[in-house]
Amino acid sequence: MSMLFPPKEIMRNIRIHNGSVYLVGEVTEEQKKIFQKFKKQVDEEKKKSRVETD
């Protein structure tokens, strides 16, 4: 599985726990949109890795 890093605009507001990605703290609407794109990438990567290992 490739490593995904959150964009620098939301790096301080990202928490990863048990394979799930969370946006925490006070964030702007722009940061929420960036997070949604990042979360979608993470979910797609997790789905790919499950298919490859099954």
mmCIF file of the C-alpha atoms, coordinates in Angstrom:
data_MODEL
# 
_entry.id   MODEL 
# 
loop_
_atom_site.group_PDB 
_atom_site.id 
_atom_site.type_symbol 
_atom_site.label_atom_id 
_atom_site.label_alt_id 
_atom_site.label_comp_id 
_atom_site.label_asym_id 
_atom_site.label_entity_id 
_atom_site.label_seq_id 
_atom_site.pdbx_PDB_ins_code 
_atom_site.Cartn_x 
_atom_site.Cartn_y 
_atom_site.Cartn_z 
_atom_site.occupancy 
_atom_site.B_iso_or_equiv 
_atom_site.pdbx_formal_charge 
_atom_site.auth_seq_id 
_atom_site.auth_comp_id 
_atom_site.auth_asym_id 
_atom_site.auth_atom_id 
_atom_site.pdbx_PDB_model_num 
ATOM 1  C CA . MET A 1 1  ? 0.000   0.000   0.000  1.00 0.00 ? 1  MET A CA 1 
ATOM 2  C CA . SER A 1 2  ? 1.340   3.421   -0.885 1.00 0.00 ? 2  SER A CA 1 
ATOM 3  C CA . MET A 1 3  ? 1.796   6.068   1.762  1.00 0.00 ? 3  MET A CA 1 
ATOM 4  C CA . LEU A 1 4  ? -0.631  8.963   1.630  1.00 0.00 ? 4  LEU A CA 1 
ATOM 5  C CA . PHE A 1 5  ? 0.150   12.166  3.432  1.00 0.00 ? 5  PHE A CA 1 
ATOM 6  C CA . PRO A 1 6  ? -2.441  14.828  4.121  1.00 0.00 ? 6  PRO A CA 1 
ATOM 7  C CA . PRO A 1 7  ? -1.992  18.192  2.431  1.00 0.00 ? 7  PRO A CA 1 
ATOM 8  C CA . LYS A 1 8  ? -0.067  20.694  4.532  1.00 0.00 ? 8  LYS A CA 1 
ATOM 9  C CA . GLU A 1 9  ? -3.198  22.882  4.869  1.00 0.00 ? 9  GLU A CA 1 
ATOM 10 C CA . ILE A 1 10 ? -4.845  20.273  7.104  1.00 0.00 ? 10 ILE A CA 1 
ATOM 11 C CA . MET A 1 11 ? -1.832  18.433  8.550  1.00 0.00 ? 11 MET A CA 1 
ATOM 12 C CA . ARG A 1 12 ? -2.342  19.769  12.098 1.00 0.00 ? 12 ARG A CA 1 
ATOM 13 C CA . ASN A 1 13 ? -6.030  18.840  12.099 1.00 0.00 ? 13 ASN A CA 1 
ATOM 14 C CA . ILE A 1 14 ? -5.665  15.212  10.999 1.00 0.00 ? 14 ILE A CA 1 
ATOM 15 C CA . ARG A 1 15 ? -5.791  12.278  13.396 1.00 0.00 ? 15 ARG A CA 1 
ATOM 16 C CA . ILE A 1 16 ? -5.420  8.667   12.324 1.00 0.00 ? 16 ILE A CA 1 
ATOM 17 C CA . HIS A 1 17 ? -6.666  5.935   14.652 1.00 0.00 ? 17 HIS A CA 1 
ATOM 18 C CA . ASN A 1 18 ? -7.203  2.249   13.854 1.00 0.00 ? 18 ASN A CA 1 
ATOM 19 C CA . GLY A 1 19 ? -6.929  2.906   10.126 1.00 0.00 ? 19 GLY A CA 1 
ATOM 20 C CA . SER A 1 20 ? -9.541  5.677   10.149 1.00 0.00 ? 20 SER A CA 1 
ATOM 21 C CA . VAL A 1 21 ? -8.837  9.308   9.365  1.00 0.00 ? 21 VAL A CA 1 
ATOM 22 C CA . TYR A 1 22 ? -10.444 12.101  11.381 1.00 0.00 ? 22 TYR A CA 1 
ATOM 23 C CA . LEU A 1 23 ? -10.529 15.880  11.057 1.00 0.00 ? 23 LEU A CA 1 
ATOM 24 C CA . VAL A 1 24 ? -10.309 17.520  14.491 1.00 0.00 ? 24 VAL A CA 1 
ATOM 25 C CA . GLY A 1 25 ? -10.181 21.003  15.953 1.00 0.00 ? 25 GLY A CA 1 
ATOM 26 C CA . GLU A 1 26 ? -11.356 24.253  14.451 1.00 0.00 ? 26 GLU A CA 1 
ATOM 27 C CA . VAL A 1 27 ? -11.270 24.131  10.664 1.00 0.00 ? 27 VAL A CA 1 
ATOM 28 C CA . THR A 1 28 ? -12.429 26.296  7.788  1.00 0.00 ? 28 THR A CA 1 
ATOM 29 C CA . GLU A 1 29 ? -14.800 25.252  5.014  1.00 0.00 ? 29 GLU A CA 1 
ATOM 30 C CA . GLU A 1 30 ? -11.820 25.116  2.628  1.00 0.00 ? 30 GLU A CA 1 
ATOM 31 C CA . GLN A 1 31 ? -10.004 22.733  4.972  1.00 0.00 ? 31 GLN A CA 1 
ATOM 32 C CA . LYS A 1 32 ? -13.116 20.549  5.156  1.00 0.00 ? 32 LYS A CA 1 
ATOM 33 C CA . LYS A 1 33 ? -13.197 20.292  1.344  1.00 0.00 ? 33 LYS A CA 1 
ATOM 34 C CA . ILE A 1 34 ? -9.493  19.414  1.241  1.00 0.00 ? 34 ILE A CA 1 
ATOM 35 C CA . PHE A 1 35 ? -10.052 16.779  3.947  1.00 0.00 ? 35 PHE A CA 1 
ATOM 36 C CA . GLN A 1 36 ? -12.955 15.225  2.040  1.00 0.00 ? 36 GLN A CA 1 
ATOM 37 C CA . LYS A 1 37 ? -10.722 14.788  -1.030 1.00 0.00 ? 37 LYS A CA 1 
ATOM 38 C CA . PHE A 1 38 ? -7.946  13.322  1.115  1.00 0.00 ? 38 PHE A CA 1 
ATOM 39 C CA . LYS A 1 39 ? -10.364 10.971  2.918  1.00 0.00 ? 39 LYS A CA 1 
ATOM 40 C CA . LYS A 1 40 ? -11.673 9.747   -0.426 1.00 0.00 ? 40 LYS A CA 1 
ATOM 41 C CA . GLN A 1 41 ? -8.095  8.934   -1.535 1.00 0.00 ? 41 GLN A CA 1 
ATOM 42 C CA . VAL A 1 42 ? -7.450  7.055   1.721  1.00 0.00 ? 42 VAL A CA 1 
ATOM 43 C CA . ASP A 1 43 ? -10.661 5.049   1.376  1.00 0.00 ? 43 ASP A CA 1 
ATOM 44 C CA . GLU A 1 44 ? -9.806  4.133   -2.230 1.00 0.00 ? 44 GLU A CA 1 
ATOM 45 C CA . GLU A 1 45 ? -6.327  2.982   -1.176 1.00 0.00 ? 45 GLU A CA 1 
ATOM 46 C CA . LYS A 1 46 ? -7.772  0.885   1.658  1.00 0.00 ? 46 LYS A CA 1 
ATOM 47 C CA . LYS A 1 47 ? -10.226 -0.702  -0.765 1.00 0.00 ? 47 LYS A CA 1 
ATOM 48 C CA . LYS A 1 48 ? -7.400  -1.493  -3.237 1.00 0.00 ? 48 LYS A CA 1 
ATOM 49 C CA . SER A 1 49 ? -5.259  -3.035  -0.522 1.00 0.00 ? 49 SER A CA 1 
ATOM 50 C CA . ARG A 1 50 ? -8.116  -5.242  0.666  1.00 0.00 ? 50 ARG A CA 1 
ATOM 51 C CA . VAL A 1 51 ? -8.681  -6.534  -2.860 1.00 0.00 ? 51 VAL A CA 1 
ATOM 52 C CA . GLU A 1 52 ? -4.975  -7.236  -3.335 1.00 0.00 ? 52 GLU A CA 1 
ATOM 53 C CA . THR A 1 53 ? -4.674  -9.203  -0.067 1.00 0.00 ? 53 THR A CA 1 
ATOM 54 C CA . ASP A 1 54 ? -7.937  -11.149 -0.333 1.00 0.00 ? 54 ASP A CA 1 
# 
